[in-house]
Amino acid sequence: MNAATPRCYLSLRCDLACWYCSNGHDIRWDKADELTGAQWLKRIAELPGDEIVFTGGEPTLHAGFLEIVTHCPKRMWVYSNFAKPLWKFPVGLDIHWRASCHAQSEEELGQWLENVAAMHARKYPMTLTTVYCPPPLLPLLQARGVTVDEPQPRPVPIAGRTVCVFPRRLIGPDGRRWHCASKMVVKDETGVVGHDGPDDTLLCDDATACVACDGLSVERVKSNGHG
């Protein structure tokens, strides 16, 4: 997986409501906005490369999730919070799971580890990481080999119109390509990129609303000025 690997947001719905999540308390997408499993498979076939990322929200909440991953012809990376066990998940698919820990107590941490272990027992490769975790739980995570992420600072607000550079290919729940997660999560139509070509720039009038998932502003900004 690299920066050019398309990222498909199967759903922006989530079974958690984390206070630190850009989409945690203002979810503007629902099931009616999402492509069906068959529509997603058609869309995936149109995207370049032989790898794909499924993320969200929580991608496993999509009604067609099993249909998508079972019939997807590409190498898959699936980002999941593993808040609930996936007891009926099949074995043998070409998936690398990236399990993010959002536990806020030792009890929640124990359940998360059990859910992750159940998937690992199915012989799937796993990457374990945190997004945010209370300090008392950090040594428990580290002792189990979980990568503890560094806090993601918010980008510095930029005045005026900005030429924003963001090369990742983000496909929203509706199947359209979006320039950045910031505009996608709030359904800001100015963030829709109407093609799948190489253009990765966007004139942005709201460069103060960048979410941490978009990366630091120094990586996103090509130039800025007042217009």
Wavefront OBJ file of the C-alpha trace (Angstrom):
o trace
v 0.000 0.000 0.000
v 1.220 3.501 -0.830
v -0.125 7.028 -1.229
v -1.457 6.186 -4.699
v -3.612 3.298 -3.443
v -7.286 4.341 -3.752
v -9.108 4.694 -0.450
v -12.774 3.735 -0.519
v -14.964 5.047 2.283
v -17.618 2.335 2.142
v -19.565 4.067 4.895
v -19.010 7.087 7.100
v -21.380 5.647 9.681
v -19.707 4.268 12.804
v -20.641 2.187 15.830
v -18.561 4.519 18.010
v -18.894 8.240 18.682
v -15.371 9.243 19.681
v -15.061 12.836 20.813
v -11.796 13.293 18.906
v -13.121 12.022 15.561
v -13.829 14.525 12.789
v -16.960 12.559 11.919
v -17.890 11.427 15.408
v -20.687 13.809 16.336
v -21.807 15.232 13.011
v -22.479 12.271 10.757
v -24.114 13.635 7.608
v -24.058 10.395 5.651
v -26.543 7.551 6.043
v -27.319 4.261 4.317
v -29.262 5.957 1.539
v -26.091 7.787 0.454
v -24.013 4.637 0.070
v -23.410 2.584 -3.044
v -24.677 -0.998 -2.881
v -22.228 -3.875 -2.774
v -22.628 -4.492 -6.523
v -22.164 -0.801 -7.291
v -19.014 -0.701 -5.191
v -17.539 -3.685 -7.023
v -18.147 -1.934 -10.346
v -16.579 1.269 -9.013
v -13.553 -0.592 -7.648
v -12.947 -2.151 -11.063
v -12.692 1.368 -12.530
v -9.962 2.441 -10.103
v -6.268 2.082 -10.965
v -3.845 -0.357 -9.383
v -4.070 -3.821 -7.907
v -4.558 -2.717 -4.281
v -7.447 -1.017 -2.508
v -8.123 0.408 0.953
v -11.539 0.090 2.610
v -12.113 2.572 5.398
v -14.765 4.834 6.909
v -16.457 5.444 9.332
v -16.559 1.762 10.059
v -16.507 -0.133 6.730
v -17.814 -3.385 8.214
v -21.156 -1.643 8.871
v -21.857 -1.448 5.146
v -24.688 -3.836 4.282
v -22.683 -5.259 1.383
v -19.326 -5.482 3.131
v -18.990 -9.266 2.886
v -20.109 -9.203 -0.753
v -17.510 -6.545 -1.537
v -14.518 -8.195 0.138
v -15.469 -11.676 -1.088
v -15.589 -10.627 -4.746
v -13.007 -7.846 -4.797
v -10.245 -8.825 -7.288
v -7.596 -6.642 -5.641
v -5.309 -6.899 -2.629
v -7.283 -5.343 0.227
v -6.401 -3.271 3.267
v -9.334 -2.932 5.661
v -9.356 -0.336 8.432
v -11.628 -1.357 11.305
v -12.108 -0.376 14.936
v -12.840 -4.032 15.897
v -15.304 -2.755 18.479
v -17.375 -5.855 17.770
v -16.266 -9.388 16.851
v -16.670 -10.509 13.236
v -17.638 -14.056 14.102
v -18.890 -15.056 10.655
v -16.045 -13.594 8.655
v -14.668 -16.068 6.074
v -11.057 -17.219 5.853
v -8.650 -17.050 2.950
v -9.379 -13.591 1.522
v -6.536 -11.343 0.381
v -6.898 -8.867 3.245
v -4.487 -7.100 5.564
v -6.407 -5.729 8.529
v -5.460 -2.455 10.195
v -7.132 -2.585 13.611
v -7.410 0.728 15.438
v -7.867 0.728 19.198
v -10.306 3.246 20.670
v -10.597 1.639 24.116
v -11.125 3.989 27.038
v -10.955 1.381 29.822
v -9.168 -1.887 30.575
v -12.437 -3.751 30.018
v -12.844 -2.246 26.545
v -9.189 -2.927 25.799
v -9.598 -6.576 26.768
v -12.622 -6.981 24.485
v -10.790 -5.290 21.603
v -7.810 -7.609 22.009
v -10.137 -10.635 21.997
v -11.800 -9.444 18.786
v -8.451 -8.861 17.126
v -7.139 -12.261 18.283
v -10.193 -13.973 16.794
v -9.411 -12.485 13.378
v -5.699 -13.247 13.718
v -6.628 -16.875 14.440
v -8.130 -16.942 10.940
v -4.549 -16.417 9.646
v -5.055 -12.826 8.553
v -2.130 -10.384 8.744
v -2.849 -7.597 11.203
v -1.464 -4.159 11.954
v -2.508 -2.891 15.384
v -2.502 0.794 16.139
v -4.103 3.450 18.308
v -5.858 6.676 17.393
v -6.313 8.055 20.876
v -5.977 6.209 24.168
v -5.957 7.339 27.828
v -2.390 7.409 29.226
v -2.999 4.582 31.771
v -3.751 2.183 28.915
v -0.713 3.043 26.806
v 1.772 0.722 28.580
v -0.763 -2.113 28.312
v -0.969 -1.556 24.569
v 2.779 -1.258 24.159
v 3.330 -4.474 26.119
v 1.152 -6.241 23.545
v 3.044 -4.831 20.570
v 0.416 -2.286 19.577
v 1.812 0.752 17.763
v 0.981 3.861 19.747
v 0.377 6.685 17.287
v 1.743 10.139 17.894
v -0.981 12.769 18.370
v -1.998 14.345 15.073
v -1.881 18.136 15.356
v -4.442 20.197 13.522
v -3.104 22.080 10.513
v -2.346 25.746 11.040
v -5.224 27.971 9.777
v -4.419 29.659 6.495
v -6.012 32.962 5.509
v -7.373 33.526 2.026
v -7.766 31.205 -0.931
v -5.371 28.262 -0.894
v -4.135 25.985 -3.638
v -4.338 22.715 -1.750
v -2.301 19.720 -2.851
v -3.558 16.341 -1.662
v -2.534 13.451 -3.927
v -4.490 10.629 -2.309
v -7.412 9.226 -4.271
v -10.402 9.271 -1.899
v -13.668 7.654 -2.983
v -16.660 8.624 -0.851
v -19.648 6.447 0.117
v -21.456 7.767 -2.963
v -18.702 6.524 -5.292
v -17.494 9.996 -6.224
v -13.901 11.102 -5.839
v -13.357 13.720 -3.130
v -10.320 15.945 -2.814
v -9.962 15.561 0.967
v -11.624 13.932 3.960
v -12.342 17.372 5.438
v -14.829 18.263 2.724
v -16.134 14.734 2.346
v -17.230 14.214 5.956
v -19.329 17.408 5.915
v -20.646 16.816 2.368
v -19.116 20.012 1.036
v -19.711 19.656 -2.705
v -16.801 21.956 -3.501
v -14.588 19.011 -2.538
v -15.903 16.695 -5.262
v -13.359 15.937 -7.965
v -15.258 15.085 -11.108
v -12.713 12.687 -12.576
v -10.144 10.048 -11.643
v -7.249 11.731 -13.409
v -3.936 12.892 -11.949
v -5.085 16.371 -10.846
v -4.568 16.576 -7.072
v -5.055 20.301 -6.482
v -8.070 22.290 -5.365
v -8.718 25.978 -4.797
v -9.919 26.065 -1.191
v -11.589 28.962 0.610
v -11.803 27.133 3.936
v -8.325 25.922 4.829
v -9.113 26.222 8.552
v -11.315 23.130 8.648
v -8.758 20.471 7.748
v -9.153 17.234 9.701
v -6.197 15.314 11.085
v -6.793 12.483 8.588
v -5.731 14.838 5.801
v -2.257 15.261 7.270
v -0.319 18.348 8.212
v -0.873 21.616 6.420
v 2.763 21.726 5.323
v 2.060 18.599 3.283
v -1.163 19.930 1.844
v -0.435 23.489 0.815
v 1.306 24.415 -2.408
v 0.711 28.163 -2.216
v -1.814 30.592 -0.833
v -2.903 34.159 -1.216
v -5.848 36.483 -1.078
v -8.159 36.612 -4.041
l 1 2 3 4 5 6 7 8 9 10 11 12 13 14 15 16 17 18 19 20 21 22 23 24 25 26 27 28 29 30 31 32 33 34 35 36 37 38 39 40 41 42 43 44 45 46 47 48 49 50 51 52 53 54 55 56 57 58 59 60 61 62 63 64 65 66 67 68 69 70 71 72 73 74 75 76 77 78 79 80 81 82 83 84 85 86 87 88 89 90 91 92 93 94 95 96 97 98 99 100 101 102 103 104 105 106 107 108 109 110 111 112 113 114 115 116 117 118 119 120 121 122 123 124 125 126 127 128 129 130 131 132 133 134 135 136 137 138 139 140 141 142 143 144 145 146 147 148 149 150 151 152 153 154 155 156 157 158 159 160 161 162 163 164 165 166 167 168 169 170 171 172 173 174 175 176 177 178 179 180 181 182 183 184 185 186 187 188 189 190 191 192 193 194 195 196 197 198 199 200 201 202 203 204 205 206 207 208 209 210 211 212 213 214 215 216 217 218 219 220 221 222 223 224 225 226 227
